[in-house]
Amino acid sequence: MRARHIAGVALVIGLTVTAFFVTRALTERDARRDSERRAEIAAGPIRGRLDQATSLTQSLRLFMAKAGGTGVTSGQFASTALRWLSPAEFPAAAWAEQVQAPGRAAYERRTHRPIATPRDPNRGAPPSSAYLPATLVSGFAPLGVPGVDLNREPGIAAALTRALSPSSVAATPITGPSGRPSGLFLVAPATNLIDGVLRPGGVVVFVPEVTLRAAAGNPPGLRLVSAGRSSGADAGGPTVHKRLTVAGQDFVVVMPTETVSGPAAAVPWIVLAAGLLLSILAAGLGVSAGRRAKAQAEVDRIFNLSSDLITVADFQGRFTRVNPAVEQILGYTRAEFLARPYLDVVHPDDREETSAEAAQIARGKHALSFENRYRHKDGSYRVLEWTATPVLEDQLMYGVARDITARRRAEAERERLAEEQAALRRVATLVAQGASPERVLDAVAAEMERLLVADAVAVGRYESAEEVTVVAYRSPEPQPALVGSRLNYEGRNISALVRRTGRPVRLEDLSEAGGGFVDVFRSLGSRALVGTPVVVEGRLWGTIVASWNSDGAAPADTEERMARFAELLGTAIANADTRDQLTTSRARLVKAGDEARRRVVRDLHDGAQQRLVHTIVALKLAQRAFRDGDGDGEAESLIGEALRQAKRSNAELRELVHGLLPAALTHGGLREGVYSVVERVALPVELEISDARFTPEVEASAYFVIAEALTNVMKHSHATAAKVVAAVNAGNLCIEVRDNGTGGADPDGRGLVGMKDRVTALGGRLEVESPAGRGTVLRATLPLSAVP
């Protein structure tokens, strides 16, 4: 063989060997790039779920801030957290309170729970300089037990410190301790009003790693770790990484590098064995194909991996291409989405504006941004924020849409909560100012009609077991004047159900209902009613009823929102009743005082005063008889008459004074005063009277209560025995008068009302138990500190 041939063969062999190694390197590189692409595909949805969790954490922080004037209870927090987090498959949230070491004991007394460790909620946390116990929880692990010290969860304290400065959300590293779900916590600073004190703390949302893996489709070998906890390769073989940063925390999506197998692994050997020319041609074709594949793969990667919706549409109103995000955002497959004009899936109210935007894009050369609502496959609607760019030479529009439904819903929810809080503040201001019940009733009906977007709102007061009186009514449309009318609510209707259950009631099927508000609102076209009870000082006073004329118009939380207004209304009515009772009581006391003074004047004028005048006249006549010398007999008779009148006048004065305040009470105290009363009572009375001295006001009131009670026993009870007990207990003078008479005492009788007024004037309380045939028990409590 000639040297030239050998050289040529050697050259071909060399080129073939070189092509072998080059092809092998290229297949390994493509396998790695494919793995990197899979890591990027997985990182997109994971970042989206973490951003969604960050937004929900911020929303919970804003919810806590909006309720800063009233505070958030455990039930309110759990209800709101579950309502917001459950659709996103985030299981748990908590509001953790910052507690320093000196405040631990006070916190545990207030919450009735010890500060415990996360690993063992039944074991108290060891001493520390600061704690972060979960005060409000959503009820699901790992944030399901109140009192767990989240300060011991890795990264919580550092995340809260980072979030405090800019009032933002911070994330912890991913942890997975033994026996606990693996995941991370998102932390945002938040305060809460508890027992009148604004307490610092933070909202904590748990994001399970399994939820993030599910968002990426659970590809084999996927791991999500915190930055700094993963190396370039681990025990499972070589890996590729995709780094992402969310809420100030770096995370790494780790995917195993795919191995070269199948036809790709055989290509180098085919190249090696193919020979000279085939090897060169194969190498050239491989390089050329690799370049084209790289370019196409880059385009496909951007198009297919985007979490936003990317579309290509013509100017005739149809999509020609769409990326896989359409299934995640709108639920359609690409084939289903491409099979219809795009206006078919636009909300009917947005179609005209969308058509105008499309026409403007077709006429121009610049990108245009707008929002519209697209129908999801499940029938709901998603708010999409579009950026569309025309390519006039191709007669195409390229559009990118981002799903901002959650953000718009959160904004709408915040606006709704703000409007509701403002309405509650306006009603609360009326209550605090002591406005009349009529004014508060009308304000409640007006605010609820506006906030609930109801077709009518009415307030009714229960008059009896059969009738309810309409005391307030509001509707945006002219309606019959209902205020003041009485409605019979016998049967199955909203008023009867509220009265029977004492809880909010919803009626969305009025076909079998009748009576009360049902008949009134049905005549106005109502299809759904919601009613909530109005409770005044523990008793059912009335009901608030809201009506809607269209199906499904009453939101799910309507009962809860109406209950807040009903509570304010109950407070206003109770305040008004208290003021009326106080005014009436004061008027009775003034009237009783005036009558007592008139009685004293009358008794003095008709009794002792007349006898004293008679005594003076008799003494003057006796004096004249002595002076005129008419005889000792007449003078002696006149002096005797004067003496008799003086004695009777003295007795009447003593009896009159005894009716005011007996000397025994003034000098000997309550015990001696009651003894003086018992001496005049013609039945056995057992006494247990404290010998302590009290203020004159308390002793006088206690004396009159006991004296009046014993007088009633003598006059009305037909009793054969009575018992009086007066003792000091917990800073109060407690009085009990008991008899074995016929009972049936009228609590509205003049004597009992007068006793109640006197006791109430000192801040005390009077109770009467008088069942027919079983005697009467009168109890009075007088606070010893009520009078200085």
C-alpha positions in Angstrom: 0.0 0.0 0.0 1.3 3.3 -1.0 2.2 5.8 1.5 -0.3 8.2 0.1 -3.1 5.6 0.6 -1.8 4.7 4.0 -1.8 8.4 4.8 -5.2 8.7 3.4 -6.5 5.7 5.4 -4.8 7.0 8.5 -6.4 10.4 7.9 -9.8 8.8 7.5 -9.3 6.5 10.5 -8.2 9.5 12.5 -11.2 11.5 11.4 -13.5 8.6 12.2 -12.0 8.2 15.7 -12.3 11.9 16.2 -15.9 11.8 15.0 -16.5 9.0 17.5 -15.4 10.9 20.5 -17.0 14.1 19.3 -20.3 12.4 18.7 -20.1 10.8 22.2 -19.4 14.1 23.8 -22.2 15.8 21.9 -24.8 13.1 23.0 -23.6 13.5 26.7 -23.8 17.3 26.4 -27.3 17.1 24.9 -28.4 14.7 27.7 -27.1 17.2 30.3 -28.9 20.1 28.5 -32.1 18.1 28.4 -31.7 17.5 32.2 -31.1 21.2 32.7 -34.2 22.0 30.6 -36.2 19.6 32.8 -34.9 21.4 35.9 -35.9 24.7 34.4 -39.3 23.3 33.5 -39.8 22.1 37.2 -38.4 25.4 38.6 -41.1 27.5 36.8 -44.2 26.0 38.6 -42.3 25.8 41.9 -41.4 29.5 41.7 -45.1 30.2 40.9 -46.3 28.2 43.9 -43.8 29.9 46.2 -44.9 33.4 44.8 -48.5 32.4 45.4 -47.7 31.3 49.0 -45.8 34.6 49.5 -48.9 36.6 48.2 -51.2 34.6 50.6 -48.8 35.3 53.5 -48.9 39.0 52.7 -52.7 38.8 52.5 -52.9 37.2 55.9 -50.7 40.0 57.2 -53.0 42.6 55.7 -56.0 40.8 57.2 -54.4 41.0 60.7 -53.6 44.7 60.1 -57.2 45.5 59.0 -58.6 43.9 62.2 -56.1 45.9 64.3 -58.9 47.9 65.9 -60.8 44.8 67.1 -58.3 42.0 67.1 -58.5 38.6 65.5 -59.9 35.6 67.4 -58.7 32.0 66.9 -61.9 31.1 65.1 -61.7 34.1 62.7 -58.0 33.3 61.9 -58.6 29.6 61.3 -61.7 30.3 59.1 -59.8 32.9 57.0 -56.6 30.9 56.7 -58.4 27.7 55.6 -60.6 29.6 53.2 -57.6 31.2 51.5 -55.0 28.4 51.8 -57.1 25.3 51.0 -57.6 26.2 47.3 -53.9 26.6 46.9 -53.2 23.2 48.8 -51.2 24.9 51.5 -52.3 23.1 54.7 -51.4 25.3 57.6 -50.9 28.8 58.9 -50.5 30.5 62.3 -50.1 33.8 64.0 -47.1 33.5 66.3 -46.7 36.0 69.2 -43.3 37.4 70.2 -42.8 36.6 73.9 -39.7 37.6 75.9 -38.5 35.3 78.8 -40.1 37.5 81.6 -43.5 37.4 79.9 -43.7 33.6 79.5 -45.7 32.9 82.6 -48.1 35.7 81.8 -48.6 34.3 78.3 -49.2 30.8 79.5 -51.8 32.1 82.0 -53.6 34.1 79.4 -53.7 31.3 76.8 -54.1 28.4 79.3 -51.5 26.5 77.4 -47.7 26.0 78.0 -45.2 27.1 75.5 -44.1 23.7 74.0 -41.5 22.3 71.6 -42.4 21.6 68.0 -41.2 18.0 68.2 -43.3 17.2 71.2 -46.3 19.7 71.8 -47.0 18.0 75.1 -43.6 18.9 76.5 -42.9 22.4 77.7 -40.1 24.3 75.9 -36.9 24.7 77.8 -36.0 28.2 79.1 -34.9 30.7 76.5 -34.4 34.5 76.2 -37.3 34.8 73.7 -40.1 32.6 72.3 -42.4 32.7 69.3 -45.5 30.6 70.3 -48.2 29.9 67.8 -51.2 31.8 69.4 -53.7 31.5 66.5 -53.5 28.3 64.4 -55.4 26.9 61.5 -55.6 23.4 63.0 -53.4 21.4 60.7 -49.8 20.1 61.1 -47.3 21.4 61.6 -49.1 24.5 62.8 -52.1 22.8 64.4 -51.3 23.0 68.1 -51.4 26.4 70.0 -48.5 27.3 72.1 -45.8 25.5 69.9 -42.6 27.6 70.0 -41.8 28.3 66.4 -38.6 30.0 67.4 -37.1 26.5 67.5 -38.0 25.8 63.9 -34.8 26.3 61.8 -34.7 29.7 60.2 -37.9 31.1 61.6 -36.2 33.7 63.9 -33.9 34.9 61.1 -36.7 35.1 58.6 -38.8 37.2 60.9 -35.9 39.5 61.5 -35.4 39.9 57.8 -39.1 40.6 57.2 -39.5 43.2 60.0 -37.4 45.9 58.3 -39.2 46.4 55.0 -42.5 44.9 56.3 -42.2 42.1 53.7 -42.3 38.3 53.6 -39.3 36.2 54.3 -38.7 32.4 53.8 -36.9 29.8 55.9 -34.7 27.0 54.5 -36.3 23.7 53.6 -36.2 21.4 56.6 -37.5 17.9 57.2 -37.0 16.7 60.8 -37.8 13.2 61.9 -41.5 12.6 62.1 -42.4 16.0 60.5 -43.4 16.9 57.0 -40.6 18.4 54.9 -41.1 22.0 53.7 -40.5 25.6 54.4 -42.1 28.5 56.3 -43.0 31.9 55.0 -43.0 34.6 57.7 -44.5 38.2 57.7 -44.6 40.6 60.6 -48.1 41.2 62.0 -49.6 42.5 65.3 -52.9 41.5 67.0 -55.1 43.2 69.6 -55.5 40.8 72.6 -57.1 41.9 75.9 -56.8 45.5 74.7 -53.0 45.2 74.1 -51.5 45.3 70.6 -49.1 42.4 70.7 -46.2 41.9 68.2 -45.8 38.8 66.2 -45.8 37.3 62.7 -48.0 35.4 60.3 -46.4 32.0 59.5 -47.5 29.9 56.4 -46.2 26.3 55.9 -45.4 25.3 52.4 -44.9 21.5 52.1 -42.2 20.2 49.8 -44.7 17.7 48.4 -47.0 20.6 47.2 -44.0 22.2 45.4 -43.0 18.8 43.8 -46.6 18.3 42.7 -46.7 21.7 41.1 -43.7 20.6 38.9 -45.5 17.3 38.0 -43.4 15.1 40.4 -40.7 14.3 37.8 -38.5 11.3 38.9 -35.5 12.3 41.0 -36.6 15.9 41.6 -35.4 17.4 44.8 -35.9 21.0 46.2 -33.2 22.0 48.7 -32.0 25.3 50.2 -28.9 26.9 48.7 -25.7 25.7 50.3 -27.1 22.3 51.1 -26.5 20.6 47.7 -23.3 19.8 45.9 -22.7 19.2 42.2 -23.0 15.5 42.6 -24.3 13.3 45.3 -24.6 9.6 46.1 -27.3 9.1 43.5 -25.0 10.2 40.6 -24.4 13.4 38.7 -27.1 16.1 38.9 -28.1 19.4 37.4 -29.3 22.4 39.4 -31.6 25.4 38.8 -31.3 28.2 41.3 -34.2 30.4 42.3 -34.7 33.1 45.0 -38.1 33.6 46.7 -38.8 35.8 49.7 -35.1 36.4 50.4 -34.2 32.7 50.5 -32.2 30.9 47.8 -33.4 27.5 46.7 -32.0 24.9 44.3 -34.0 22.6 42.1 -31.9 19.4 41.8 -32.5 16.9 39.0 -30.5 13.8 38.1 -28.5 14.0 34.9 -30.0 11.7 32.3 -27.7 9.0 31.0 -27.1 8.4 27.4 -28.9 5.3 26.3 -30.7 3.7 23.4 -29.9 4.9 19.9 -28.0 7.9 21.2 -25.5 5.6 22.9 -25.0 3.6 19.7 -24.4 6.6 17.5 -20.6 6.9 18.2 -20.1 3.2 17.4 -22.0 3.5 14.2 -19.9 6.5 13.3 -16.7 4.5 14.1 -17.8 1.5 12.0 -19.3 3.4 9.1 -16.1 4.0 7.3 -14.4 6.8 5.9 -16.8 8.8 3.8 -19.9 7.8 5.9 -18.1 8.9 9.0 -17.2 12.3 7.6 -20.8 12.7 6.2 -22.3 11.6 9.4 -20.1 13.9 11.4 -21.0 16.8 9.1 -24.7 16.0 9.2 -24.5 15.6 13.0 -22.9 18.9 13.5 -25.4 20.6 11.2 -28.4 18.8 12.8 -27.0 19.6 16.3 -27.0 23.3 15.5 -30.5 23.3 14.1 -31.7 21.2 17.1 -30.0 23.6 19.5 -31.8 26.6 18.0 -35.1 24.9 17.9 -34.7 23.5 21.4 -33.9 27.0 22.7 -37.1 28.4 21.1 -39.2 25.4 22.4 -37.7 25.7 25.8 -38.8 29.3 26.1 -42.2 28.6 24.6 -42.9 25.4 26.5 -41.4 26.2 29.9 -43.1 29.5 30.5 -45.6 29.6 33.3 -47.4 32.4 31.5 -49.8 31.8 28.6 -48.1 32.3 25.2 -50.2 32.5 22.0 -49.9 33.1 18.3 -53.2 34.4 16.7 -54.1 35.5 13.2 -56.1 38.7 12.5 -59.2 36.6 11.8 -59.8 35.9 15.5 -58.3 32.4 15.9 -55.3 31.1 17.7 -52.7 29.2 15.6 -50.4 28.1 18.4 -50.5 28.0 22.2 -48.0 26.8 24.8 -48.8 24.1 27.5 -49.5 26.7 30.1 -53.1 26.9 28.7 -53.9 23.7 30.5 -52.6 24.9 33.8 -54.2 28.4 33.6 -57.5 27.7 31.8 -57.9 23.9 32.0 -58.1 23.3 28.2 -55.8 21.1 26.2 -54.0 22.8 23.3 -56.2 21.1 20.8 -59.4 22.2 22.6 -58.1 25.8 22.8 -57.1 26.0 19.2 -60.4 24.6 18.0 -62.4 27.7 18.7 -62.2 31.5 18.1 -60.6 33.2 21.0 -63.7 35.4 21.7 -65.6 32.2 22.5 -63.7 31.9 25.8 -63.8 35.6 26.7 -66.3 36.8 29.3 -69.4 38.2 27.4 -69.0 41.5 29.2 -65.4 41.8 28.0 -65.8 40.7 24.3 -66.5 44.1 22.9 -63.5 45.7 24.6 -61.3 42.7 23.6 -62.4 43.0 19.9 -61.5 46.7 20.0 -58.1 45.9 21.4 -57.4 43.3 18.8 -58.4 45.7 16.0 -56.1 48.3 17.4 -53.2 45.8 17.5 -53.9 44.8 13.9 -53.6 48.4 12.8 -50.4 49.2 14.8 -46.9 48.1 15.1 -46.4 48.4 18.9 -47.2 46.2 21.8 -50.4 46.8 23.7 -51.4 45.8 27.3 -54.9 45.1 28.6 -56.9 42.9 30.9 -59.9 40.6 30.2 -61.6 37.6 31.7 -61.3 34.2 30.1 -63.6 31.3 30.9 -61.9 28.3 32.6 -63.0 24.8 31.5 -64.7 24.3 34.8 -67.0 27.3 34.1 -65.2 29.9 36.3 -63.4 32.9 35.0 -59.7 33.9 35.2 -58.5 37.5 34.9 -55.6 37.6 32.4 -53.2 40.5 31.9 -52.2 40.5 28.2 -49.3 42.0 26.3 -49.8 41.6 22.6 -47.4 42.5 19.7 -48.4 42.5 16.0 -46.2 41.2 13.2 -47.9 42.8 10.2 -45.8 41.1 7.5 -47.0 37.7 8.8 -50.5 38.9 9.7 -50.1 37.4 13.2 -50.3 38.6 16.8 -48.0 37.3 19.5 -49.5 37.5 23.0 -48.3 36.7 26.5 -50.9 36.5 29.3 -50.4 36.3 33.1 -53.0 34.9 35.4 -53.7 37.7 38.0 -57.0 36.2 39.3 -55.7 35.6 42.8 -54.3 39.1 43.0 -57.5 40.7 41.8 -59.6 38.6 44.2 -57.3 39.5 47.0 -57.7 43.2 46.2 -61.4 42.8 46.0 -61.5 41.0 49.3 -59.4 43.7 50.9 -61.7 46.4 49.6 -64.7 44.4 50.8 -63.3 44.0 54.3 -62.3 47.7 54.4 -65.9 48.7 53.4 -67.3 46.3 56.0 -65.0 47.6 58.8 -65.9 51.2 57.9 -69.6 50.4 58.0 -69.2 48.6 61.4 -67.3 51.6 62.7 -70.1 54.0 61.6 -72.7 51.8 63.4 -70.4 51.4 66.4 -70.0 55.2 66.6 -73.8 55.6 66.7 -74.0 53.1 69.5 -71.2 54.8 71.5 -72.9 58.1 71.1 -76.0 56.7 72.6 -78.1 57.1 69.5 -81.8 56.0 69.7 -82.6 52.4 68.8 -84.7 53.6 65.8 -81.7 55.4 64.4 -79.3 52.5 64.9 -81.9 50.1 63.5 -82.2 52.1 60.3 -78.4 52.5 60.0 -77.9 48.8 60.4 -80.5 48.0 57.7 -79.0 50.6 55.3 -75.4 49.5 55.8 -76.2 45.8 55.3 -78.4 46.5 52.3 -75.4 48.3 50.7 -72.6 45.9 51.7 -74.5 42.6 51.0 -75.9 44.0 47.7 -79.2 42.8 48.9 -82.5 43.6 47.3 -84.1 44.3 50.8 -83.1 44.2 54.4 -85.6 44.2 57.3 -85.3 44.1 61.1 -88.1 42.5 63.1 -88.7 42.4 66.9 -90.4 39.3 68.3 -93.6 40.4 70.0 -94.9 36.9 70.9 -94.6 33.3 69.8 -96.7 34.1 66.7 -95.9 37.7 65.6 -92.9 39.8 64.7 -93.0 43.6 64.3 -91.0 45.3 61.5 -88.9 48.0 63.1 -86.6 48.9 60.2 -86.6 48.3 56.4 -84.3 49.3 53.6 -84.4 48.5 49.8 -82.9 50.3 46.7 -86.3 50.1 45.0 -89.5 51.7 46.2 -91.3 49.1 48.3 -94.4 48.9 50.5 -94.1 50.7 53.8 -93.4 47.8 56.2 -92.1 49.6 59.3 -94.6 49.2 62.2 -96.5 46.3 60.6 -96.9 43.0 62.5 -96.4 39.7 60.7 -97.6 36.3 61.7 -94.6 33.9 61.4 -96.4 30.6 62.2 -95.2 27.9 59.9 -91.9 27.3 58.1 -90.2 30.7 57.5 -87.0 32.6 58.4 -88.4 34.2 61.6 -89.6 30.9 63.0 -86.4 29.0 62.2 -84.2 31.7 63.8 -86.4 31.8 66.9 -86.4 28.0 67.2 -82.6 27.5 66.6 -81.2 30.8 67.9 -78.7 30.7 65.0 -78.3 32.2 61.5 -80.6 30.5 58.9 -80.5 30.5 55.1 -83.5 29.8 52.9 -82.7 29.3 49.3 -85.9 27.3 48.4 -89.1 29.2 49.2 -91.4 26.8 47.5 -92.4 25.1 50.8 -92.0 28.1 53.1 -94.6 30.6 54.1 -95.6 33.2 56.7 -93.7 36.2 58.1 -91.0 37.8 56.0 -91.2 34.9 53.4 -94.7 36.1 52.2 -93.6 39.7 52.0 -90.3 39.2 50.2 -91.7 36.5 47.9 -94.3 39.1 46.6 -91.3 41.3 45.7 -89.6 38.5 43.7 -87.2 37.2 46.4 -85.5 33.8 45.8 -83.2 33.6 48.8 -83.4 34.8 52.4 -80.8 34.9 55.1 -81.7 35.7 58.7 -79.6 36.1 61.9 -80.8 36.5 65.5 -80.5 39.8 67.5 -79.7 38.9 71.1 -80.1 41.5 73.9 -78.5 40.7 77.3 -78.7 37.0 76.7 -82.3 36.9 75.4 -83.5 36.6 71.8 -84.9 40.1 70.9 -85.5 39.9 67.2 -84.0 39.0 63.8 -82.4 40.7 60.8 -83.5 39.3 57.4 -81.8 40.0 54.0 -83.4 39.2 50.7 -82.0 38.5 47.2 -84.1 38.3 44.0 -81.6 36.3 42.0 -80.2 32.8 42.5 -76.9 32.4 44.2 -76.7 36.1 45.1 -76.0 35.5 48.9 -72.3 34.8 49.4 -71.2 31.9 51.7 -70.0 34.3 54.5 -73.2 36.3 54.6 -74.3 34.8 57.9 -71.0 35.7 59.6 -71.1 39.3 58.2 -74.7 39.8 59.3 -73.9 38.5 62.8 -71.4 41.3 63.4 -74.1 43.9 62.7 -76.6 42.0 64.9 -74.1 42.1 67.8 -73.8 45.9 67.5 -77.5 46.2 67.3 -78.0 44.1 70.4 -75.6 46.4 72.3 -77.4 49.5 71.1 -80.8 48.1 72.2 -79.4 47.0 75.6 -77.9 50.4 76.2 -81.1 52.1 75.3 -83.1 49.8 77.6 -80.6 50.5 80.4 -81.0 54.2 80.0 -84.8 54.0 79.9 -84.8 51.8 83.1 -82.4 54.2 84.8 -84.5 57.2 83.9 -87.7 55.5 85.0 -86.1 54.4 88.3 -84.8 57.9 89.0 -88.3 59.3 88.3 -89.8 56.8 90.7 -87.3 57.7 93.4 -88.0 61.4 93.0 -91.7 60.8 93.1 -91.4 58.5 96.1 -89.3 61.2 97.9 -91.9 63.8 97.1 -94.7 61.6 98.3 -92.8 60.9 101.5 -92.3 64.6 102.2 -96.0 65.3 101.5 -97.0 62.4 103.8 -94.8 63.8 106.7 -96.3 67.3 106.2 -99.8 65.9 106.1 -99.3 63.7 109.2 -97.8 66.6 111.1 -100.6 68.9 110.1 -103.5 66.5 110.7 -102.1 64.8 113.8 -99.4 66.1 116.2 -99.7 69.7 115.0 -103.5 69.8 115.6 -103.0 68.2 119.1 -100.3 70.7 120.0 -102.7 73.5 119.0 -105.4 71.9 121.1 -103.0 71.6 124.0 -102.0 75.3 123.8 -105.7 76.4 123.7 -106.5 74.2 126.7 -103.5 75.6 128.7 -104.5 79.2 127.8 -108.1 78.5 129.0 -106.7 77.0 132.2 -104.5 80.0 132.7 -107.5 82.3 132.2 -109.5 80.3 134.7 -106.8 80.6 137.3 -106.5 84.3 136.6 -110.3 84.9 136.7 -110.7 82.8 139.9 -113.4 80.7 138.3 -112.4 77.7 140.4 -109.8 75.0 140.5 -112.2 72.4 139.0 -112.4 73.9 135.6 -108.6 74.7 135.5 -107.7 71.2 136.5 -110.0 69.7 133.9 -108.4 71.9 131.2 -104.9 71.1 132.3 -105.8 67.3 132.2 -107.1 67.7 128.6 -103.9 69.6 127.6 -101.8 66.8 129.2 -103.7 64.1 127.3 -103.3 66.0 124.0 -99.6 66.5 124.6 -99.1 62.8 125.3 -101.0 61.8 122.2 -99.0 64.4 120.2 -95.8 63.0 121.5 -96.8 59.4 120.6 -97.8 60.4 117.1 -94.4 62.3 116.7 -92.6 59.2 118.0 -94.5 57.0 115.5 -93.8 59.4 112.6 -90.1 59.5 113.4 -90.0 55.8 113.7 -91.5 55.5 110.1 -88.5 57.5 108.8 -85.4 56.1 110.5 -85.7 54.4 113.9 -83.3 55.4 116.7 -82.3 51.8 117.0 -80.9 51.8 113.5 -79.1 55.1 113.9 -77.5 54.2 117.2 -77.2 50.4 117.1 -76.8 49.6 113.4 -78.7 47.3 111.1 -78.9 44.5 113.6 -80.7 46.6 116.2 -82.9 48.3 113.6 -84.1 44.9 112.2 -84.8 43.8 115.8 -87.1 46.8 116.3 -89.0 45.8 113.2 -89.4 42.2 114.2 -90.8 43.2 117.6 -93.9 44.6 115.7 -94.3 41.6 113.4 -96.9 39.1 114.6 -95.2 35.9 113.5 -92.0 34.1 114.3 -89.0 35.5 112.4 -85.5 33.8 112.5 -82.7 36.4 112.3 -79.1 36.0 111.1 -77.9 39.6 111.0 -74.3 40.7 110.9 -73.4 43.0 113.8 -70.9 45.0 111.5 -71.6 48.7 110.9 -71.9 50.1 107.4 -72.3 53.5 105.8 -75.6 55.3 106.6 -76.8 54.9 103.0 -76.2 51.1 103.0 -77.7 50.6 106.5 -80.8 52.7 105.6 -81.4 50.9 102.3 -80.9 47.5 103.9 -83.3 48.4 106.7 -86.0 49.6 104.4 -85.7 46.5 102.2 -86.0 44.2 105.2 -88.9 46.2 106.7 -90.8 46.4 103.4 -90.3 42.7 102.8 -91.6 41.7 106.3 -94.5 44.1 105.8 -95.4 42.3 102.6 -95.1 39.0 104.4 -97.6 40.2 107.0 -100.0 41.7 104.5 -100.1 39.3 101.6 -98.2 36.0 102.1 -100.4 34.2 104.8 -97.0 32.9 106.1 -96.5 31.2 109.5 -92.8 31.8 109.7 -90.1 33.9 108.1 -86.3 34.1 108.1 -84.0 37.1 107.6 -80.3 36.7 106.7 -77.9 39.7 106.2 -74.1 38.9 105.8 -71.1 40.4 104.2 -69.7 38.4 101.2 -67.0 39.4 98.7 -67.4 43.1 99.4 -71.2 43.1 99.3 -74.0 43.1 101.9 -76.2 40.1 100.9 -79.7 40.1 102.2 -82.3 37.3 102.0 -85.8 37.4 103.3 -87.6 34.0 103.1 -91.2 33.0 104.1 -93.3 29.9 103.8 -96.4 31.6 102.5 -98.5 31.2 99.4 -96.0 32.9 97.0 -97.1 34.5 93.7 -95.7 37.9 94.5 -96.0 40.4 91.6 -92.5 41.7 90.7 -94.1 44.8 89.2 -95.9 45.6 92.4 -95.4 49.1 93.9 -93.5 47.8 97.0 -91.1 45.6 95.1 -90.4 48.2 92.4 -89.6 50.8 95.1 -87.2 48.3 96.8 -85.6 47.7 93.4 -85.2 51.4 92.7 -83.5 51.9 96.1 -81.1 49.0 95.6 -80.3 49.9 92.0 -79.5 53.5 93.0 -76.6 52.1 95.1 -75.4 49.9 92.2 -77.0 46.7 93.7 -79.3 44.0 92.5 -82.7 42.7 93.6 -84.1 39.3 92.8 -87.5 37.8 93.7 -88.5 34.1 93.5 -92.1 33.5 94.3 -93.6 30.4 92.8 -97.3 29.9 93.6 -97.8 27.8 96.7 -94.1 27.6 97.7 -93.4 30.8 99.5 -91.3 33.8 98.5 -87.5 34.5 98.6 -86.3 38.0 98.2 -82.5 38.5 97.7 -80.8 41.9 97.6 -77.1 42.6 97.1 -75.7 46.0 98.1 -72.0 46.8 97.1 -70.2 48.2 100.2 -67.9 50.2 97.9 -70.7 51.9 96.0 -71.1 54.7 98.5 -68.0 56.6 99.9 
